Amino acid sequence: MSDPMGDPMGDPMGDPMGDPMGDPMGDAPGDRASPASIEVRELGRWFGPVVALSGVSFDLRPGVTALLGPNGAGKSTLFRILCGLANPSQGSVRILGEDPRRNPALTRRIGIAPQQESLFEHQTALEFVTLAARLHRVSDPAAAAAWSLVDGDLDPDDRRPLITYSKGMRQRVKLAQALVHDPDVVVLDEPLEGLDPRQRLRAISRFRDLGERGKTVVVSSHVLDEVEKFGSRILVIAQGRLVAEGDFHAIRDLMDDRPRLLRIRTDRPAPLAAGLLIGGAVQGARVSGTDCVEVETDDAPRFRRAVAGVARDAGARLTEVVALDEDLESVFAYLVRRR
Amino acid sequence: MSALFPVLVRSLATRGRLLAMGALGLIAVLLAVVVRVRSDATFNRPDVAYNLVDSYGLSVLVPIVALVFASAALGDPAEDGTLVYLWLRPVPRWQLALAASAAALTISVPLAVLPVVIGAAISGVGVRLVLGALAGALLAAAGYTAVFCGLGLRVRRALAWGLAYLLIWEQAVARLVKGAARLSISVTTRTVVARIDRHQPLPRNAMSMGVAVLVPLVAIALAVAVTSRSLDRGEVT
């Protein structure tokens, strides 16, 4: 059972940081004083009739930026174009001032951990990362690979082939090969998937450290609470469009502002529903059982402040307050509608 | 390229492929043993031994083995997503194309070229057939692996497309149409065997030795160039 008096709406509102739905070009994440490492202009990509990306524009500067979006939003397509693995159908991408397409020399300055799990399964982790180091012409590739593995909490002396590795270990191997040549731009596609909580914290700390060292780190995720830990800068992509960008808290607030559907379990649903409606804390209420009422509100903070007092006045005991539309897909759908 | 080559060889050398293609090679050796032990008066051993090299070795064994390994050299990494770990590196694309072709050839030599040569030797009709088999099978293996590497990168179901190419172009059109023969790895390399072995009659639509050697070499260069271009301009999943 959840805490009846807890915060059903998640993180309280932070300080607004401007309009996160504003002009994407006008509210670019990153330190405006430094030149953009990644410049994306009116980027579009379609596969036949399917539009994967449309009109995406942003600048990224050194530091960690989270690319947030539901599965199928276009994050991986965007990443593939950023790294030169795919062509845009329209628009342009510049990485460190250069076009990443047909530019093998630029790859020396880019590190990528792709989403797919396949590795060279017969190799050991050390062989796999050493191969990356050798191809990037790192001096003493074996030593660099061993260091990169150790930094990812992996044992470079492990002689087992990669096919025996768990998902979490494979994620860390992918991260090690992406960082072994000390790239300026690091693109990580869902790098926390499969990691246990301790490894997640370690990986996040690593990303932040890279950002503080002046690297441009772009990390994709579909878990909102996860990206809060990366840093404060976020790009939100949904249905192939950039629907919000800016500070994490501003985007979180925006998400808090959307209409919300909540379920309250209580021993006196009808008086509680009436009290909430009369007080204006909710716009709609439906008693859906002997101990349950569902309410709709477009002012979540106000609901949070009011619910305990209304319950007290109605003599109702709250046993559960949960959001029914907390999943990210509904949040992104709302952002897309607003856009 | 030296870093790419061993990785590609190891990825290609799966147990299933090695066993299946090894069995095809073994057939060549077993047939040669049969040729050697037959002793009836009507049996024309030189002709049958030549046909073993020509009709099985260069027309079936070498192209099939080359197709299986070469189409997978870049096709498998492209399909399973590991190509990104080779592609997103500061390595010239031609080196990647060449390394993939070389890896497929390296495996094809012991599994296809060697059985053809051993078969020619076992059949016991003379050193010229052995030399011809070595030269022809090597050229054919190199030519086919270069071509099928590019095919594996460009198309899905490369095995089916490769088989169609072998049956329609190499085994039918090139043997029947004189102009097409000069664009055929099969006809040119069979010509090399026949001319070194001094076998008569020459294969249909045979050409001079110079042309027969040059065509596969040009095919290799063109195929590597096309594969490099595909790597450069194509998309990596």
Interface residues (C-beta under 8 A of the other chain):
Chain A: R80 C83 G84 L85 A86 N87 R102 P104 A105 T107 R108 I110 I112 P114 Q116 S118 L119 F120 H122 Q123 F128 L131 A132 R134 L135 H136 R137 Q177
Chain B: A3 L4 V7 R10 S11 D80 G81 T82 V84 Y85 L86 W87 L88 R89 P90 V91 P92 R93 D232 R233 E235 V236 T237
